[in-house]
């Protein structure tokens, strides 16, 4: 479950506990947080990020054993990274960067907006994920999955795409 989903469903304490204890100590004032938000190319993502930062302000638990990197390794099985083309919080560029750090891994791109590929239905994406979990099959290089419907489906199953 993503952090955003956990926060929305009321698991705030668990998310805050993990995120704040894994993070570097944070002691920023409102002016610094506004500067950080201004540098993020998304009002929603900036507000969400700053909201998380304010919850971690003054957090005193920072175990020395927390993971500090580096990210990347040769894994025993190839990893599948998935990103969509217009995610305000986790851009496709991040999926590409992570894939590059894990030799032999695969990348699936979903041509859709929203945070996370499950935000918009794509039978192509679901099929690729199923194949990966069933037998470790990675999608072909350059695979881009379309959305099954437009963003704003209306009653009766019709889409407003192209309207």
DSSP file (Angstrom, degrees, kcal/mol; ACC not computed):
  #  RESIDUE AA STRUCTURE BP1 BP2  ACC     N-H-->O    O-->H-N    N-H-->O    O-->H-N    TCO  KAPPA ALPHA  PHI   PSI    X-CA   Y-CA   Z-CA
    1    1 A X              0   0    0      0, 0.0     2,-0.0     0, 0.0     0, 0.0   0.000 360.0 360.0 360.0 134.7    0.0    0.0    0.0
    2    2 A X     >  -     0   0    0      1,-0.1     4,-2.7     4,-0.0     5,-0.2  -0.277 360.0-112.8 -73.0 161.7    1.4    3.4   -0.9
    3    3 A X  H  > S+     0   0    0      1,-0.2     4,-2.5     2,-0.2     5,-0.2   0.897 118.3  52.4 -59.6 -41.1    2.0    6.1    1.7
    4    4 A X  H  > S+     0   0    0      2,-0.2     4,-2.2     1,-0.2    -1,-0.2   0.929 110.6  46.7 -62.6 -44.7   -0.7    8.2    0.2
    5    5 A X  H  > S+     0   0    0      1,-0.2     4,-1.8     2,-0.2    -2,-0.2   0.922 112.1  50.6 -63.8 -43.9   -3.2    5.4    0.4
    6    6 A X  H  <>S+     0   0    0     -4,-2.7     5,-2.3     1,-0.2     4,-0.3   0.897 110.7  49.5 -60.2 -40.7   -2.2    4.5    4.0
    7    7 A X  H ><5S+     0   0    0     -4,-2.5     3,-0.9     1,-0.2     5,-0.2   0.896 110.9  50.1 -66.0 -39.0   -2.6    8.2    5.0
    8    8 A X  H 3<5S+     0   0    0     -4,-2.2    -1,-0.2     1,-0.2    -2,-0.2   0.812 108.7  52.0 -69.8 -30.1   -6.0    8.4    3.3
    9    9 A X  T 3<5S-     0   0    0     -4,-1.8    -1,-0.2    -5,-0.1    -2,-0.2   0.370 122.3 -98.6 -93.2   6.4   -7.3    5.2    5.1
   10   10 A X  T < 5S+     0   0    0     -3,-0.9     2,-0.4    -4,-0.3     3,-0.4   0.526  87.6 122.4  97.2   5.2   -6.4    6.3    8.5
   11   11 A X     >< +     0   0    0     -5,-2.3     4,-1.9     1,-0.2     5,-0.2  -0.179  30.8 132.7 -90.5  42.8   -3.1    4.5    9.0
   12   12 A X  H  >  +     0   0    0     -2,-0.4     4,-3.0    -5,-0.2     5,-0.3   0.904  63.5  54.5 -62.4 -45.2   -1.4    7.8    9.7
   13   13 A X  H  > S+     0   0    0     -3,-0.4     4,-2.6     1,-0.2    -1,-0.2   0.904 109.4  47.1 -60.1 -43.5    0.5    6.8   12.8
   14   14 A X  H  > S+     0   0    0      2,-0.2     4,-2.1     1,-0.2     5,-0.2   0.922 114.8  46.0 -64.2 -44.5    2.2    3.8   11.1
   15   15 A X  H  X S+     0   0    0     -4,-1.9     4,-3.0     2,-0.2     5,-0.3   0.938 114.7  47.1 -64.3 -46.7    3.2    5.8    8.1
   16   16 A X  H  X S+     0   0    0     -4,-3.0     4,-2.6     1,-0.2     5,-0.4   0.914 110.6  53.3 -62.0 -42.6    4.5    8.7   10.1
   17   17 A X  H  X S+     0   0    0     -4,-2.6     4,-1.4    -5,-0.3    -1,-0.2   0.917 115.7  38.1 -59.5 -45.2    6.4    6.3   12.4
   18   18 A X  H  X S+     0   0    0     -4,-2.1     4,-1.7     2,-0.2    -2,-0.2   0.952 119.8  45.1 -71.9 -49.7    8.2    4.6    9.6
   19   19 A X  H  X S+     0   0    0     -4,-3.0     4,-1.0    -5,-0.2    -2,-0.2   0.905 116.2  44.7 -64.4 -42.4    8.8    7.6    7.4
   20   20 A X  H  < S+     0   0    0     -4,-2.6    -1,-0.2    -5,-0.3    -2,-0.2   0.846 114.4  47.2 -74.6 -33.0   10.0    9.9   10.2
   21   21 A X  H  < S+     0   0    0     -4,-1.4    42,-0.4    -5,-0.4    -1,-0.2   0.752 114.4  48.2 -80.3 -21.7   12.3    7.4   11.9
   22   22 A X  H  < S+     0   0    0     -4,-1.7    -1,-0.2    -5,-0.1    -2,-0.2   0.647 100.5  85.6 -85.4 -16.7   13.8    6.4    8.5
   23   23 A X  S  < S-     0   0    0     -4,-1.0     3,-0.1    -5,-0.2     2,-0.1  -0.367  89.9 -97.5 -84.8 160.6   14.4   10.0    7.5
   24   24 A X        -     0   0    0      1,-0.1    -1,-0.1    -2,-0.1    -2,-0.1  -0.436  63.9 -76.6 -65.4 152.2   17.3   12.3    8.2
   25   25 A X        -     0   0    0     -2,-0.1     2,-0.5     1,-0.1    -1,-0.1  -0.241  53.4-153.3 -53.5 139.7   16.5   14.6   11.2
   26   26 A X        +     0   0    0     30,-0.4    32,-1.8    33,-0.3    33,-0.3  -0.970  31.5 154.8-125.8 121.4   14.2   17.4   10.2
   27   27 A X        +     0   0    0     -2,-0.5     2,-0.4    30,-0.2    27,-0.1  -0.539  24.0 148.5-143.0  71.8   14.0   20.7   11.8
   28   28 A X        -     0   0    0     25,-0.2     2,-0.1    -2,-0.1    -2,-0.0  -0.838  35.6-138.0-110.9 144.9   12.7   23.2    9.3
   29   29 A X     >  -     0   0    0     -2,-0.4     4,-2.2     1,-0.1     5,-0.2  -0.382  37.2 -91.9 -92.0 177.7   10.6   26.2    9.9
   30   30 A X  H  > S+     0   0    0      1,-0.2     4,-2.2     2,-0.2     5,-0.2   0.849 124.2  54.9 -60.4 -37.1    7.6   27.4    7.8
   31   31 A X  H  > S+     0   0    0      2,-0.2     4,-1.8     1,-0.2    -1,-0.2   0.920 109.6  46.6 -63.3 -44.1    9.8   29.6    5.6
   32   32 A X  H  > S+     0   0    0      1,-0.2     4,-2.1     2,-0.2    -2,-0.2   0.896 111.3  51.8 -65.1 -40.3   12.1   26.7    4.6
   33   33 A X  H  X S+     0   0    0     -4,-2.2     4,-2.5     1,-0.2    -1,-0.2   0.877 107.4  52.6 -65.1 -37.2    9.1   24.5    4.0
   34   34 A X  H  X S+     0   0    0     -4,-2.2     4,-2.3     2,-0.2    -1,-0.2   0.894 108.5  50.9 -64.2 -39.2    7.6   27.1    1.6
   35   35 A X  H  X S+     0   0    0     -4,-1.8     4,-1.2     2,-0.2    -2,-0.2   0.907 110.6  48.8 -64.0 -41.7   10.9   27.3   -0.3
   36   36 A X  H >< S+     0   0    0     -4,-2.1     3,-0.6     1,-0.2     4,-0.4   0.936 112.0  48.4 -62.1 -46.3   10.9   23.5   -0.7
   37   37 A X  H >< S+     0   0    0     -4,-2.5     3,-1.3     1,-0.2     5,-0.3   0.878 107.1  56.2 -63.6 -37.9    7.3   23.5   -1.9
   38   38 A X  H 3< S+     0   0    0     -4,-2.3    -1,-0.2     1,-0.3    -2,-0.2   0.785 104.0  55.1 -64.8 -26.7    8.0   26.2   -4.4
   39   39 A X  T << S+     0   0    0     -4,-1.2     2,-0.5    -3,-0.6    -1,-0.3   0.501  88.7  90.9 -85.6  -4.0   10.8   24.1   -5.9
   40   40 A X  S <  S-     0   0    0     -3,-1.3     2,-1.3    -4,-0.4     6,-0.1  -0.812  76.4-136.3 -96.1 131.1    8.5   21.1   -6.5
   41   41 A X  S    S+     0   0    0     -2,-0.5     2,-0.3     4,-0.1    -1,-0.1  -0.138  84.0  60.8 -82.2  42.3    6.8   21.1  -10.0
   42   42 A X     >  -     0   0    0     -2,-1.3     4,-2.8    -5,-0.3     5,-0.2  -0.801  64.2-151.9-165.6 121.5    3.4   20.1   -8.6
   43   43 A X  H  > S+     0   0    0     -2,-0.3     4,-2.5     2,-0.2     5,-0.2   0.923 102.2  46.7 -61.2 -43.3    1.2   21.9   -6.2
   44   44 A X  H  > S+     0   0    0      2,-0.2     4,-2.6     1,-0.2     5,-0.2   0.958 116.0  42.8 -64.8 -51.2   -0.4   18.6   -5.0
   45   45 A X  H  > S+     0   0    0      1,-0.2     4,-2.8     2,-0.2     5,-0.2   0.891 115.0  51.4 -63.9 -39.0    2.9   16.8   -4.6
   46   46 A X  H  X S+     0   0    0     -4,-2.8     4,-2.6     2,-0.2     5,-0.2   0.934 111.8  45.8 -62.8 -46.0    4.5   19.8   -3.0
   47   47 A X  H  X S+     0   0    0     -4,-2.5     4,-2.2    -5,-0.2    -2,-0.2   0.904 114.3  48.8 -63.4 -41.0    1.7   20.1   -0.5
   48   48 A X  H  X S+     0   0    0     -4,-2.6     4,-2.1     2,-0.2    -2,-0.2   0.932 112.8  47.5 -64.7 -45.6    1.7   16.4    0.2
   49   49 A X  H  X S+     0   0    0     -4,-2.8     4,-2.3     1,-0.2    -2,-0.2   0.915 113.2  47.3 -62.3 -44.3    5.5   16.3    0.7
   50   50 A X  H  X S+     0   0    0     -4,-2.6     4,-2.5     2,-0.2    -1,-0.2   0.875 108.0  56.9 -66.4 -36.3    5.5   19.4    3.0
   51   51 A X  H  X S+     0   0    0     -4,-2.2     4,-1.4    -5,-0.2    -1,-0.2   0.927 109.3  45.8 -59.0 -44.2    2.6   17.9    5.0
   52   52 A X  H  X S+     0   0    0     -4,-2.1     4,-1.1     1,-0.2    -2,-0.2   0.907 110.9  53.3 -64.7 -40.9    4.8   14.8    5.6
   53   53 A X  H  X S+     0   0    0     -4,-2.3     4,-0.8     1,-0.2     3,-0.5   0.892 106.0  52.4 -61.8 -39.6    7.8   16.9    6.5
   54   54 A X  H  < S+     0   0    0     -4,-2.5     3,-0.4     1,-0.2    -1,-0.2   0.843 105.5  55.1 -67.3 -30.9    5.8   18.9    9.1
   55   55 A X  H  < S+     0   0    0     -4,-1.4    -1,-0.2     1,-0.2    -2,-0.2   0.780 110.0  47.2 -69.5 -25.2    4.7   15.6   10.7
   56   56 A X  H >< S+     0   0    0     -4,-1.1     3,-2.4    -3,-0.5   -30,-0.4   0.557  81.8 120.8 -92.2  -9.4    8.4   14.6   11.1
   57   57 A X  T 3< S+     0   0    0     -4,-0.8   -30,-0.2    -3,-0.4     3,-0.1  -0.341  86.1   8.6 -58.8 127.9    9.5   18.0   12.5
   58   58 A X  T 3  S+     0   0    0    -32,-1.8    -1,-0.3     1,-0.3     2,-0.1   0.469  86.7 156.5  81.9   1.3   11.1   17.4   15.9
   59   59 A X    <   -     0   0    0     -3,-2.4   -33,-0.3   -33,-0.3    -1,-0.3  -0.420  24.7-166.6 -62.5 129.8   11.0   13.6   15.5
   60   60 A X        +     0   0    0     -2,-0.1     2,-0.7    -3,-0.1    -1,-0.1   0.447  56.1  93.6-103.1  -1.0   13.7   12.3   17.9
   61   61 A X        +     0   0    0      1,-0.0     2,-0.2     2,-0.0    -2,-0.1  -0.841  36.3 147.8-100.7 111.7   14.0    8.7   16.7
   62   62 A X        -     0   0    0     -2,-0.7   -40,-0.1   -40,-0.1   -41,-0.1  -0.668  32.6-154.1-140.7  80.1   16.8    8.2   14.1
   63   63 A X    >   -     0   0    0    -42,-0.4     3,-1.5    -2,-0.2    -2,-0.0  -0.264  15.6-136.3 -61.4 140.1   18.4    4.8   14.5
   64   64 A X  T 3  S+     0   0    0      1,-0.3    -1,-0.1     3,-0.0     0, 0.0   0.739 102.0  63.7 -65.3 -22.5   21.9    4.5   13.3
   65   65 A X  T 3  S+     0   0    0      2,-0.1    -1,-0.3     3,-0.0     3,-0.1   0.449  74.6 120.5 -84.7   0.8   21.0    1.2   11.6
   66   66 A X  S <  S-     0   0    0     -3,-1.5     2,-0.2     1,-0.1   -44,-0.1  -0.299  77.5 -93.2 -66.5 152.7   18.6    2.7    9.2
   67   67 A X        +     0   0    0      1,-0.1    -1,-0.1     0, 0.0     3,-0.1  -0.472  45.1 171.4 -69.5 128.4   19.3    2.2    5.5
   68   68 A X        -     0   0    0      1,-0.4    -1,-0.1    -2,-0.2     2,-0.1   0.269  38.8-158.1-121.5   8.1   21.3    5.1    4.1
   69   69 A X        -     0   0    0      1,-0.3    -1,-0.4     3,-0.0     2,-0.1  -0.406  58.8-151.3  99.0-176.8   22.1    3.7    0.6
   70   70 A X        -     0   0    0     -2,-0.1     2,-0.4    -3,-0.1    -1,-0.3   0.548  45.9-142.7 -77.1 162.1   23.5    3.3   -1.9
   71   71 A X        +     0   0    0     -2,-0.1     2,-0.1    -3,-0.1    -1,-0.0  -0.749  58.0  59.4 -89.7 135.8   20.5    2.1   -3.9
   72   72 A X        +     0   0    0     -2,-0.4     2,-0.3    30,-0.0    30,-0.2  -0.196  44.9 157.5 124.1 147.7   21.2   -0.6   -6.5
   73   73 A X        -     0   0    0     28,-1.1     2,-0.7    -2,-0.1    30,-0.2  -0.964  49.4 -85.2-178.9 167.5   22.5   -4.1   -6.7
   74   74 A X        -     0   0    0     -2,-0.3     2,-0.2    28,-0.1    30,-0.1  -0.875  52.5-156.7 -87.3 117.6   22.6   -7.3   -8.7
   75   75 A X        -     0   0    0     -2,-0.7     3,-0.0    28,-0.4     4,-0.0  -0.620  24.7-122.1 -97.9 157.6   19.5   -9.1   -7.5
   76   76 A X  S    S+     0   0    0     -2,-0.2     2,-0.3     1,-0.1    -1,-0.1   0.763 103.1  27.1 -69.7 -24.4   18.9  -12.9   -7.6
   77   77 A X  S    S-     0   0    0      0, 0.0    -1,-0.1     0, 0.0    -2,-0.1  -0.983  99.2 -99.2-132.9 146.3   15.8  -12.3   -9.8
   78   78 A X        -     0   0    0     -2,-0.3     2,-0.2    58,-0.1    27,-0.1  -0.370  37.1-131.9 -66.5 143.6   15.2   -9.3  -12.1
   79   79 A X        -     0   0    0     23,-0.2    27,-3.0    24,-0.1     2,-0.6  -0.633   7.4-138.3 -91.8 152.5   13.0   -6.5  -10.7
   80   80 A X  E     -a  106   0A   0     -2,-0.2     2,-0.4    25,-0.2    27,-0.2  -0.960  16.5-166.6-112.3 116.8   10.1   -4.9  -12.6
   81   81 A X  E     -a  107   0A   0     25,-2.9    27,-2.5    -2,-0.6     2,-0.4  -0.848   5.5-169.1-100.4 139.3    9.8   -1.1  -12.3
   82   82 A X  E     +a  108   0A   0     -2,-0.4     2,-0.3    25,-0.2    27,-0.2  -0.994  11.2 164.9-131.3 133.9    6.6    0.5  -13.4
   83   83 A X  E     -a  109   0A   0     25,-2.1    27,-2.4    -2,-0.4     2,-0.3  -0.984  25.3-134.0-142.9 154.5    5.9    4.2  -13.9
   84   84 A X  E >   -a  110   0A   0      6,-0.4     3,-0.6    -2,-0.3     8,-0.5  -0.724  25.5-115.5-108.4 165.6    3.3    6.2  -15.6
   85   85 A X  E 3  S+     0   0A   0     25,-1.9    28,-0.2    -2,-0.3    26,-0.1   0.623 105.8  30.3 -76.8 -14.7    3.8    9.2  -17.9
   86   86 A X  E 3  S+a  113   0A   0     26,-1.7    28,-1.6    28,-0.2     2,-0.6  -0.388  71.0 149.3-144.5  62.4    2.2   11.9  -15.7
   87   87 A X    <   -     0   0    0     -3,-0.6    28,-0.2    26,-0.2     5,-0.1  -0.871  32.3-157.3 -98.0 120.9    2.6   11.0  -12.0
   88   88 A X  S    S+     0   0    0     -2,-0.6     3,-0.2     1,-0.2    -1,-0.1   0.650  90.2  31.0 -72.8 -13.2    2.8   14.2   -9.9
   89   89 A X  S    S+     0   0    0      1,-0.2     2,-0.4    25,-0.1    -1,-0.2   0.773 128.3  28.3-114.2 -39.6    4.6   12.4   -7.0
   90   90 A X  S    S-     0   0    0      4,-0.0    -6,-0.4    -6,-0.0    26,-0.2  -0.784  82.1-156.0-127.0  87.5    6.7    9.6   -8.5
   91   91 A X    >>  -     0   0    0     -2,-0.4     3,-1.4    -3,-0.2     4,-1.1  -0.149  27.8-112.7 -67.4 157.9    7.7   10.6  -12.0
   92   92 A X  H 3> S+     0   0    0     -8,-0.5     4,-2.3     1,-0.3     5,-0.2   0.828 115.5  66.8 -56.2 -34.5    8.7    8.1  -14.8
   93   93 A X  H 3> S+     0   0    0      1,-0.2     4,-2.2     2,-0.2    -1,-0.3   0.844  97.6  53.7 -57.6 -33.7   12.2    9.5  -14.6
   94   94 A X  H <> S+     0   0    0     -3,-1.4     4,-2.5     2,-0.2    -1,-0.2   0.892 107.0  50.0 -69.3 -39.7   12.5    8.0  -11.1
   95   95 A X  H  X S+     0   0    0     -4,-1.1     4,-2.5     2,-0.2    -2,-0.2   0.907 112.0  48.8 -63.5 -40.8   11.5    4.6  -12.3
   96   96 A X  H  X S+     0   0    0     -4,-2.3     4,-2.0     2,-0.2    -2,-0.2   0.908 111.3  49.4 -64.9 -41.9   14.1    4.8  -15.1
   97   97 A X  H  X S+     0   0    0     -4,-2.2     4,-0.8     2,-0.2    -2,-0.2   0.919 112.9  46.8 -63.9 -44.0   16.8    5.9  -12.6
   98   98 A X  H >< S+     0   0    0     -4,-2.5     3,-0.8     1,-0.2     4,-0.4   0.904 109.4  54.1 -65.4 -41.1   15.9    3.0  -10.3
   99   99 A X  H >< S+     0   0    0     -4,-2.5     3,-1.7     1,-0.2     6,-0.4   0.912 103.4  56.6 -59.0 -41.8   15.9    0.5  -13.1
  100  100 A X  H 3< S+     0   0    0     -4,-2.0    -1,-0.2     1,-0.3    -2,-0.2   0.768 101.8  57.6 -61.5 -25.3   19.4    1.6  -14.2
  101  101 A X  T << S+     0   0    0     -4,-0.8   -28,-1.1    -3,-0.8     2,-0.5   0.563 101.8  59.3 -83.0  -8.1   20.6    0.8  -10.7
  102  102 A X  S X  S-     0   0    0     -3,-1.7     3,-1.9    -4,-0.4    -1,-0.2  -0.835  86.0-138.4-125.2  92.8   19.5   -2.8  -10.9
  103  103 A X  T 3  S+     0   0    0     -2,-0.5   -28,-0.4     1,-0.3   -24,-0.1  -0.169  85.9  18.2 -52.8 136.2   21.1   -4.7  -13.8
  104  104 A X  T 3  S+     0   0    0      1,-0.3    -1,-0.3   -26,-0.1   -26,-0.1   0.411  93.3 133.7  85.2  -2.2   18.8   -7.0  -15.7
  105  105 A X    <   -     0   0    0     -3,-1.9     2,-0.3    -6,-0.4    -1,-0.3  -0.287  47.1-129.9 -78.4 167.9   15.6   -5.3  -14.4
  106  106 A X  E     -a   80   0A   0    -27,-3.0   -25,-2.9    -3,-0.1     2,-0.4  -0.774   7.9-147.8-117.4 161.7   12.7   -4.3  -16.6
  107  107 A X  E     -a   81   0A   0     -2,-0.3     2,-0.5    32,-0.2    36,-0.4  -0.996   7.9-171.2-131.8 129.7   10.6   -1.2  -17.0
  108  108 A X  E     -a   82   0A   0    -27,-2.5   -25,-2.1    -2,-0.4     2,-0.5  -0.979  10.5-157.2-116.7 130.5    7.0   -0.9  -17.9
  109  109 A X  E     -ab  83 144A   0     34,-1.9    36,-3.2    -2,-0.5     2,-0.5  -0.917   1.6-158.9-109.4 132.5    5.5    2.4  -18.8
  110  110 A X  E     -ab  84 145A   0    -27,-2.4   -25,-1.9    -2,-0.5     2,-1.8  -0.955  17.8-136.4-108.5 125.2    1.8    3.2  -18.5
  111  111 A X  E     + b   0 146A   0     34,-3.1    36,-0.5    -2,-0.5     2,-0.3  -0.582  66.4  98.0 -81.9  84.0    0.6    6.1  -20.5
  112  112 A X  E     -     0   0A   0     -2,-1.8   -26,-1.7    34,-0.1   -27,-0.2  -0.988  65.5-117.5-161.3 159.5   -1.6    7.7  -17.9
  113  113 A X  E     +a   86   0A   0     -2,-0.3   -26,-0.2   -28,-0.2   -28,-0.1  -0.416  62.5  71.1 -92.2 176.4   -1.8   10.4  -15.3
  114  114 A X  S    S-     0   0    0    -28,-1.6     2,-0.7    -2,-0.1   -28,-0.2  -0.147  87.9 -61.1 102.5 164.3   -2.3   10.0  -11.6
  115  115 A X  S    S-     0   0    0    -28,-0.2     3,-0.1   -27,-0.1   -28,-0.1  -0.746 105.8  -0.7 -88.5 113.7   -0.2    8.7   -8.7
  116  116 A X  S >  S-     0   0    0     -2,-0.7     3,-1.5   -26,-0.2     4,-0.2   0.287  83.6 -96.2  85.4 145.3    0.7    5.1   -9.2
  117  117 A X  G >  S+     0   0    0      1,-0.3     3,-0.8     2,-0.2    -1,-0.1   0.682 117.7  66.4 -72.2 -16.2   -0.3    2.9  -12.1
  118  118 A X  G 3  S+     0   0    0      1,-0.2    -1,-0.3    -3,-0.1    -2,-0.1   0.529  80.3  81.6 -81.8  -2.4   -3.3    1.4  -10.3
  119  119 A X  G <  S+     0   0    0     -3,-1.5     2,-0.4     1,-0.2    -1,-0.2   0.779  99.8  35.9 -69.6 -25.5   -5.0    4.8  -10.3
  120  120 A X  S <  S-     0   0    0     -3,-0.8    -1,-0.2    -4,-0.2     2,-0.1  -0.995  94.4-112.2-131.0 133.0   -6.2    4.2  -13.9
  121  121 A X        +     0   0    0     -2,-0.4    27,-2.8    -3,-0.1    28,-0.5  -0.413  38.5 166.8 -69.0 133.9   -7.2    0.8  -15.3
  122  122 A X     >  -     0   0    0     25,-0.2     4,-2.6    -2,-0.1     5,-0.2  -0.848  23.3-164.9-147.1 108.3   -5.0   -0.7  -18.0
  123  123 A X  H  > S+     0   0    0     -2,-0.3     4,-2.4     1,-0.2     5,-0.2   0.843  94.5  57.9 -62.9 -31.5   -5.5   -4.3  -18.9
  124  124 A X  H  > S+     0   0    0     22,-0.4     4,-2.1     2,-0.2    -1,-0.2   0.923 109.0  44.2 -61.7 -45.6   -2.1   -4.2  -20.6
  125  125 A X  H  > S+     0   0    0     21,-0.3     4,-2.5     2,-0.2     5,-0.2   0.926 113.2  50.6 -65.2 -45.4   -0.4   -3.2  -17.3
  126  126 A X  H  X S+     0   0    0     -4,-2.6     4,-2.4     1,-0.2    -2,-0.2   0.893 110.6  50.0 -61.3 -39.0   -2.4   -5.8  -15.3
  127  127 A X  H  X S+     0   0    0     -4,-2.4     4,-2.4    -5,-0.2    -1,-0.2   0.911 110.9  48.8 -65.0 -43.2   -1.4   -8.5  -17.8
  128  128 A X  H  X S+     0   0    0     -4,-2.1     4,-2.0     2,-0.2    -2,-0.2   0.897 112.1  48.3 -65.0 -40.7    2.3   -7.5  -17.5
  129  129 A X  H  X S+     0   0    0     -4,-2.5     4,-2.5     2,-0.2     5,-0.2   0.917 111.2  51.3 -65.1 -42.6    2.2   -7.5  -13.7
  130  130 A X  H  X S+     0   0    0     -4,-2.4     4,-2.5    -5,-0.2    -2,-0.2   0.913 110.1  48.7 -60.2 -43.8    0.5  -10.9  -13.7
  131  131 A X  H  X S+     0   0    0     -4,-2.4     4,-2.2     2,-0.2     6,-1.4   0.877 110.7  51.7 -64.6 -37.6    3.1  -12.4  -16.0
  132  132 A X  H  X S+     0   0    0     -4,-2.0     4,-2.1     4,-0.3    -2,-0.2   0.944 115.6  39.5 -64.6 -47.6    5.9  -11.0  -13.8
  133  133 A X  H  < S+     0   0    0     -4,-2.5    -2,-0.2     2,-0.2    -1,-0.2   0.822 116.7  50.7 -74.2 -29.7    4.5  -12.5  -10.7
  134  134 A X  H  < S-     0   0    0     -4,-2.5    -2,-0.2    -5,-0.2    -1,-0.2   0.902 138.8  -8.7 -74.5 -40.9    3.4  -15.8  -12.3
  135  135 A X  H  < S-     0   0    0     -4,-2.2    -3,-0.2    -5,-0.2    -2,-0.2   0.308  93.0-101.3-146.0  12.9    6.7  -16.6  -13.9
  136  136 A X     <  +     0   0    0     -4,-2.1     2,-0.3    -5,-0.4    -4,-0.3   0.624  62.4 160.8  77.8  12.5    9.2  -13.7  -13.7
  137  137 A X        -     0   0    0     -6,-1.4     2,-0.3    -7,-0.1    -1,-0.2  -0.532  26.7-151.5 -73.2 127.1    8.6  -12.5  -17.3
  138  138 A X        -     0   0    0     -2,-0.3     3,-0.1     1,-0.1   -58,-0.1  -0.703  24.1-104.8 -92.7 149.6    9.6   -8.9  -17.9
  139  139 A X        -     0   0    0     -2,-0.3   -32,-0.2     1,-0.1     3,-0.1  -0.306  47.6 -86.0 -68.1 158.5    7.9   -6.8  -20.6
  140  140 A X    >   -     0   0    0      1,-0.1     3,-1.9     2,-0.1    -1,-0.1  -0.326  58.9 -84.4 -61.8 147.0    9.6   -6.2  -23.9
  141  141 A X  T 3  S+     0   0    0      1,-0.3    -1,-0.1    -3,-0.1   -33,-0.1  -0.277 116.6  19.0 -52.3 131.4   12.0   -3.2  -23.9
  142  142 A X  T 3  S+     0   0    0    -35,-0.3    -1,-0.3     1,-0.2     2,-0.2   0.535  82.4 162.4  84.7   7.3   10.0    0.0  -24.6
  143  143 A X    <   -     0   0    0     -3,-1.9   -34,-1.9   -36,-0.4     2,-0.5  -0.428  14.6-174.9 -64.8 127.8    6.6   -1.4  -23.7
  144  144 A X  E     -b  109   0A   0     -2,-0.2     2,-0.4   -36,-0.2   -34,-0.2  -0.989  10.3-152.8-125.3 120.0    4.1    1.4  -23.1
  145  145 A X  E     -b  110   0A   0    -36,-3.2   -34,-3.1    -2,-0.5     2,-0.1  -0.777  10.1-140.7 -95.7 133.9    0.6    0.4  -21.9
  146  146 A X  E     -b  111   0A   0     -2,-0.4   -22,-0.4   -36,-0.2   -21,-0.3  -0.409  25.6 -98.1 -84.5 166.5   -2.4    2.5  -22.7
  147  147 A X        -     0   0    0    -36,-0.5   -25,-0.2     1,-0.1    -1,-0.1  -0.543  23.5-136.3 -74.9 149.6   -5.4    3.3  -20.4
  148  148 A X  S    S+     0   0    0    -27,-2.8     2,-0.3    -2,-0.2   -26,-0.1   0.817  84.8   9.4 -76.8 -30.5   -8.5    1.2  -21.0
  149  149 A X  S    S-     0   0    0    -28,-0.5    -1,-0.1     1,-0.1     4,-0.1  -0.873  90.9 -85.4-138.7 169.7  -10.8    4.2  -20.7
  150  150 A X        -     0   0    0     -2,-0.3     3,-0.3     2,-0.1    -1,-0.1  -0.163  50.0 -99.0 -67.7 173.4  -10.5    7.9  -20.5
  151  151 A X  S    S+     0   0    0      1,-0.2     2,-0.8   -31,-0.1    -1,-0.1   0.858 112.5  48.5 -64.9 -36.9  -10.0    9.6  -17.2
  152  152 A X  S    S-     0   0    0      2,-0.0     8,-0.6     0, 0.0    -1,-0.2  -0.686  72.5-171.8-115.8  80.1  -13.6   10.5  -16.5
  153  153 A X  B     -C  159   0B   0     -2,-0.8     6,-0.2    -3,-0.3     2,-0.2  -0.406  13.0-149.0 -66.3 144.4  -15.8    7.5  -17.1
  154  154 A X    >   -     0   0    0      4,-3.4     3,-1.3     1,-0.2     4,-0.4  -0.691  34.7 -67.1-111.9 167.3  -19.5    8.4  -17.0
  155  155 A X  T 3  S+     0   0    0      1,-0.2     3,-0.4    -2,-0.2    -1,-0.2  -0.188 120.4  38.1 -52.0 140.4  -22.5    6.3  -15.9
  156  156 A X  T 3  S-     0   0    0      1,-0.2    -1,-0.2    -3,-0.1     3,-0.1   0.463 125.4 -83.2  93.5   2.0  -23.2    3.4  -18.3
  157  157 A X  S <  S+     0   0    0     -3,-1.3     2,-0.2     1,-0.3    -1,-0.2   0.479  87.1 138.0  83.2   2.2  -19.5    2.7  -18.9
  158  158 A X        -     0   0    0     -3,-0.4    -4,-3.4    -4,-0.4     2,-0.3  -0.552  45.3-135.6 -81.6 149.5  -18.9    5.3  -21.6
  159  159 A X  B     -C  153   0B   0     -6,-0.2    -6,-0.2    -2,-0.2    -8,-0.1  -0.716   9.8-143.4-102.0 152.2  -15.8    7.4  -21.4
  160  160 A X    >   +     0   0    0     -8,-0.6     3,-2.2    -2,-0.3    -7,-0.1   0.331  58.8 131.1 -93.0   7.0  -15.4   11.1  -21.9
  161  161 A X  T 3  S+     0   0    0      1,-0.3    -2,-0.1     2,-0.1   -11,-0.1  -0.380  77.8  12.6 -61.1 134.4  -12.1   10.5  -23.7
  162  162 A X  T 3         0   0    0      1,-0.1    -1,-0.3    -2,-0.1    -2,-0.1   0.477 360.0 360.0  78.9   1.5  -12.1   12.5  -26.9
  163  163 A X    <         0   0    0     -3,-2.2    -2,-0.1     0, 0.0    -1,-0.1   0.495 360.0 360.0 -75.8 360.0  -15.2   14.4  -25.9
